[in-house]
Amino acid sequence: MIHFAWPWALVLLPLPWLIHRLAPPAPVAEEAALWVPSLDPFAPVRHELGRRGRSRFLLLAALLGWLLLLVASARPQWLGAPVELPRSGRDLVLAVDISGSMQTEDFRLGDRTVDRLTALKAVAGDFIDQRVGDRLGLILFGEQAYVQTPLTFDRQTLKQLLDEAVIGLAGNKTAIGDAIGLAVKRLKPEEGRQRVLILLTDGANTAGRIPPLKAAELAAGQGLKIYTIGLGADTMEVPSLFFSRTVNPSADLDEETLTEIAAKTGGRYFRARDTEALAEIYSLLDRLEPVEHEKDIYRPVTELYVWPLGLSLGLAVLLIVLQTVPALRRSA
């Protein structure tokens, strides 16, 4: 259906008639009378009648242009059929560790060995795609924590910004407490909205101003649920000059603190030792935090004012040309 966004603009329709009635008439130049001996001088009368018909056409064209201009000013729109958009009423933020330890290559992606952040990006993309209806945000943290993406329904942009994250960009240390505190600050309580933080890290808190457990208490007080995920394999072969040795690349992972953070806020702690385990954790999170769709009706709007506006401008140009060409001929 067609809808006018600003229908009050149509009240200006009688404005030209009011100006014609109320404004003083333009002065008319007086012409001298001539006495002629024959009727030949009256031949231009036919030309005068033609001028009257032309003037009537110009008047009608000007009125039509004025009408089209008013219709464009009323901003006609085409309202499409109602579309039901998915909406869950949940705010979900990913807090991703990009400290120096995330470059440890103890994950496999297909047939190649990759660092922890690369594996996280590959698996998190599918999880983000499935969060239709959630408002998503992204926090990156190392020695400092910052918001990379504020809460948004634009999942593609969030995935792109996560893919562009670089190890060590926020420093080589790990400020878990500051990341949680920033999430508490950004995820303010709203009536009817559930707030969830998924924190992924491979180490312990080695930087920042807020202790992780203190930040977890603040989150619990604000009703923010935190799921923590510890990244890193248990064993890793490190080649040396003559032989390889087995090391634990996750020796610095503070599982006890991560478990307590999750427990304080009503969440859970998960351990991701490889890419498959990380994918299973995301699937489990989908079951723990299902998308609960609510009705949100949207009607697509297509602006139509450009058509009457274009026709009005075309008539204006035509009127200018029709008024200018005869004047140029007479002056020539």
N, C-alpha and C positions, 0 to 999 in steps of 0.2 A: 504494500500500500504506500501511497505518497503522503508524506507528512511535511508540514511547514514548521521549521524550528523557530522562526521569528515572524509569526503571522501579523504582528502589530505593524509591520512595515507597509502593509496594504492600505492603512488608513491615509497614506499620502496620495492615494489615487486621484482625488479631486484637486490636488494642488495646482496643476496648470490652469484649470477652469477658474479657481479662486484668484490666481494672479491676473488672468484675463479680465475678470469682473472688477477687481479692486484696484489694480494698478492703473495709473493714468496712461492714456493712449500715447503712442509715439508721435512726435510732430511730423506732419506731412508737408513736403515742399510744394508750394503753390506754382502752378504752371500757367503761363500766359495764353490767352485765347487768340486764335488766328482766324481771319476771314479769308476764305479761299473761293475762287471763281468756279470750281468744279468739285465733283464727289470723289475724285481720285485720292485726296488726303484721307478719306474715311476707310480706305482699304485696310489699314492696320487694325480695324475693329476686330476682324477675324483673328488676328494675332493676339489681341487682348483677350478674346474668349479662350484661346488656347492657353494663355498664361493663367487664366482663372482655373482651368482644369488641372494644370500643372501644380498650382498653389494648393488645390484641394488634395492632390496626391501627396504633396510634401507634408501637409497637415496630418493626413491619415498615417503616413509613415512615422512622423514624429510621435504621434499618440501611441502607435504600436510599440515603438522603441521605449517610450516611457513605461508602458504596461509591462514589457519584458524586463526592464530594469527593476521595477518593483517586485516582480515575481522572483527575480534573482536575489533581491535584498531580503525577501521572506525566507530564503534558504530552504528550497525544497529538498527533501530527502526521500530515498526509497528504503523502506524498512523491510528487511528480509524476514524469512520465517524464523520463529523462535528456535534457538539452539541451546540445548542443555549442556553446560560445561561441568566437568568433574571438579569437585572441590572437597577437600578432606577436613579442613579445620585444624591442620597440623603444621607447625613450623619445625623443620628439621635442618640441622646444621652439621656439616662435616668439618671436623678440626683435624688437619693433616700435618704430620710432622715432616718438615723438610730440612732437618738438621743434617750435619755432615755424615752421621752414621747411616743415614738412609741410602747412601751410595754403595753399601755392602751388597755384593752380588751373590746372594744365597737363595734366590728364587728362580724357578724355571718357567718360561713362557713359551709353550710349544716345544721346539727343539733347541732353544737357546737359553743361556743363563743371563738373567737381567738383575738390575738392582731392585731394592725394595720399593722405591717410589714408582718405578716403571710398572711393576706388577700391580701395585695399588691402583694406578691410573687405569690399567686394562680391565680390572675387575670392577672398579667403582663405576665405570661408564654404564654397564648394564644395570646396576642398582639404581643409578640416577634416572635412567630411562623409564624404569618401572614406577617411579614416584609421581605418577600423574595425579594432580590435585593437591600435592603438598607444596608449600612454600619452602624453597631450599636456599641455604646459604653456605658459604665456604670460608673457613678460617685457616690460614697457613701460619705455622709457628716454628721457630727455631729458638734462637736466643731471645727473640722478640715475637710477639703475636700480632697479627693484623688481619683485618677483614678484607678478603680478596673479592668476595661477592656478597652483597647484602641480600636479604630475603627476597626471593623472586620466584615466579612461576616459569621463568625461561630456563628450562633444563639444558638446552643446547649451549647457551652462553656459559652456564656454570661448568659444563663438561669441557668446554674450550679453555676456560681459565684454569681449570685443574690440570689439563694437559700442558699448559704453558708454565706450570710451576717448576722451579729450578732448585735443585739441592743446594743448600748453603746460602740461599738468597736472604734469609732472615738470621743468618749466623749459624755457627756450628754447634752451639750448645742447645739445650732443650728446656723450654719454659712451659711445662705442662700446666702449672697453676695459673699462669697469665692467660693461657689459651682458654681455660675454663672460665676465668673471671671475665674475659672479653665476651664469651658466649652468654654469660649471665647478664651482662650489660646490654647486649644486642637483643636477646630474646626476652623482652619485657612481657610481663603477664598480660594477657588479653582474655576477656571473657569468652568462653566457648572454644579456645584454641589450646591444643596440646603442644608442648615444647619438648623436643628431643635433641640431644647432642651425641654424635658418634665421634669418639676421639680415637685416632689411630696414631700409635707411636711405637718406636723400637728401643726406647731407652728409659732413663730415669730423669727426674727433674734436676737439672744442673744449673738453672738460671732462672731469672724472673724475680718479681717482688712478692708474689703470693704463693705460699706453700700449697701444694696440690690438695691436701686434705681440708685445709681451710677454705679453699675455693669450692670444694665439693659440698661443704656445709652451707656455703652461700647459695649454691645451686639448689640444694635440697630445700632451703628456706623459701626459694622462689618457685618451687614446683617444677624444676628442670630435671628431667630424667637423662642420665648419662650412660651410654654403652661404651665400654672401653675395649680396644682391640690391640693386643700385643703382637708386633710383627717380628719375624726372624726365625731362621731355622735353628735346630738344636745342635747340629753338627755341620761342619764344612771342611772340605779338603783344601789345604793351603800348600801349593807346591813350593819346594825349596831347591837348593842347588843339587842335592843328591837324592832326596826322597821327599814325599809329601807327608804332612802331618795333619791330624784331625784336631780342630779347635771348635769351641762353642762361640759362634758369632753373636749370640744373644745373651752373653754373660752380664751385660749392663742393663738388661731389661728388668725393671722393677715391677714384677707381677703382683707383689703384695700390695703396693700402693694403688695400682690400677684396679685390683679387685675391691679394695676398700672404697675407692671413689665410686665405683658402680654400685656397691652395696648401700652406701649412704644416700644415694639418689633414687633407689628403686630400679636400677638397671642391672646389667650383667657384664661380666668380663669374659672375653673370648681370646683364644690363642690361635694365631695364624702362622703355622710353620712353613706353609708352601702356598702356591697359588690356588690349588684346589680347596684347601682349608679356608682360605680367604673368601672364595666364591660361596662355599657352604655357609659361612658366617653371614654373608649378605642375604642369602636365601632365608636363613633363620630370622634375621632382622625383619625381613618382609612378613614373616608369619607373626613375629612378636608385635610389630607395628603395622598392621594391615591398613590399607587405604580405605577409609570409610567415606564413600561418596555422599555428598549432600547436593541438593538441587540448587543450581545457580543458572538462571535463565538469561540468555544474551541474544539480542536481535542485531544482526549485522546491518550497518547503516552505509548507504552509498549516497554521496553528495551529488545532487543534480543541478545546482545553481549555475554551473559553468555553461550549460546549454542556453538558457535564456540570457545570461550575461553576454555570451558570445554573439548571439543574434542581435541583442541590443547595440553592442559596439559596432557590428556590421551595418546596421541601419544608420547609426550616427555617421559612420564614414561615408555611406551613400548620400546622406543629406548634405554633408559638407561638399562632396563632389558636385552634386546637382546645383548647389547654390553658387559654387565658385566658377564653374565652367561658363555659364552665361555672362557673368560679370567680366570675365576675361575677354570674351568675345566682343562685348560692347566697348570695352576699353581699347581693343585692337582696332 
